[in-house]
Amino acid sequence: MIARLLIGTSGWTYDDWKGSFYPEGLAKSRWFDHYATRFSTVEINATYYRTFTDQVYQKWRERAPSDFKYVLKVPRLITHQKNLVNAGSEIRAFWRSASLLEDNLGLVLLQVAPETPYDPGLIRQAILAFGEPTRVAVEFRRSDWLNEEIRALLVDCGATFVSVDSPQQRMMDWVTSDTGYIRLHGRKRWYLYDYTFSELQEIADISTRMTAKGAKTIYIYFNNDYQAYAPKNALALKELLRN
């Protein structure tokens, strides 16, 4: 079995990508169009920081190729300010907005804040508050969440585990749904980091193991956006995987 690999970056509007990933003379209004010729997916972190109108979501949908997939990061009001507590109404409102992307919506990224107390019931409640729990990918930033109780919970909800590579965490090959997810923040330094060939090979190996464990689709995002390392590494991984 061969999984569908969706490789991209965490955002596309970085000014320091001009001249390396984006041609010098290309207007910023055309950057997404250029991005979509190279990658089949993007992770949007901007939804974490602020609210967008329905018109923005509709514009994203209209501009995307038919098979292009967006992943939207869940707002910080839900994850980092309310720490998932009594956040049902906010989750439903965000899901309504995300659903405007229709077939171009891949997943929503639920990042559990480091300050959130260990509470499996709270995570379950948050996942199930989304209109489609199977569209929820969960990223943990503390090691105490990475245990069999949580893995079983994600499997039971049909949610996707996010495998993280950062200065604080190493990738894991957990597969808790038919979807895999790898999020790359930088191996030795957050965001300002250029992955080596051997490290890219390690990422490829993790994706192969996820496929063997039943992942039919695997999202892989480079969040090392400084100095255009993210698109550089993403393109190198695509070449490595002939994707």
Secondary structure, DSSP 8 states (H G I E B T S, - for coil): ---EEEEEES-S--GGGBTTTB-TT--GGGHHHHHHHH-SEEEE-HHHHS---HHHHHHHHHHS-TT-EEEEE--HIIIIISTTTT-HHHHHHHHHHHGGGGGGEEEEEEEE-TTS---HHHHHHHHHHSS-GGGEEEEE-SGGG-SHHHHHHHHHHT-EE-EEESSS--------SSEEEEEE--SSSSSS----HHHHHHHHHHHHHHHHTT-SEEEEEE---GGGHHHHHHHHHHHHHT-
